[in-house]
Amino acid sequence: PSCLPLSALGSVILALVSGAKHVPYREHRLTLLLRECLAAPSCRTTMIAHVSDAPARHAETLSTVQLAARIHR
């Protein structure tokens, strides 16, 4: 699915923020590539959520908004 990279990135960010013992970097190539950056003590994360009002993109938009809300909390 096209939301997989976003979901994997969200899982990593949430694990890092919550101080989890296991950070799921291996769930996707994107998170493996960003591992060094995300795990750095000086890392600051900004999420820009690009959403669409097109009915065909409803599922992707909903997933993006839900992830952004989880990370914001």
JOTASUL-V906498 format. One record per residue. PHI is phi as a letter, one per 20 degrees, with the letter a starting at -180 (999 if undefined). BURIAL is 1 if it has 16 or more other C-alpha atoms within 10 Angstrom, else 0. Layout:
phi | burial
PHI | BURIAL
PHI | BURIAL
This chain:
phi | burial
999 | 0
f | 0
e | 0
g | 0
f | 0
f | 1
f | 1
f | 1
f | 1
f | 1
f | 1
f | 1
f | 1
f | 1
f | 1
f | 1
f | 0
e | 0
m | 0
f | 0
f | 0
d | 0
d | 1
f | 1
f | 1
e | 0
f | 1
b | 0
f | 0
g | 0
f | 1
f | 0
f | 0
e | 0
g | 1
f | 0
f | 0
f | 1
e | 0
f | 0
g | 0
e | 0
f | 0
c | 0
d | 0
c | 0
d | 0
d | 0
e | 0
e | 0
d | 0
c | 0
e | 0
f | 0
g | 0
f | 0
d | 0
g | 0
f | 0
f | 1
f | 1
f | 0
f | 0
f | 1
f | 0
f | 0
f | 1
g | 0
f | 0
f | 0
f | 1
f | 0
f | 0
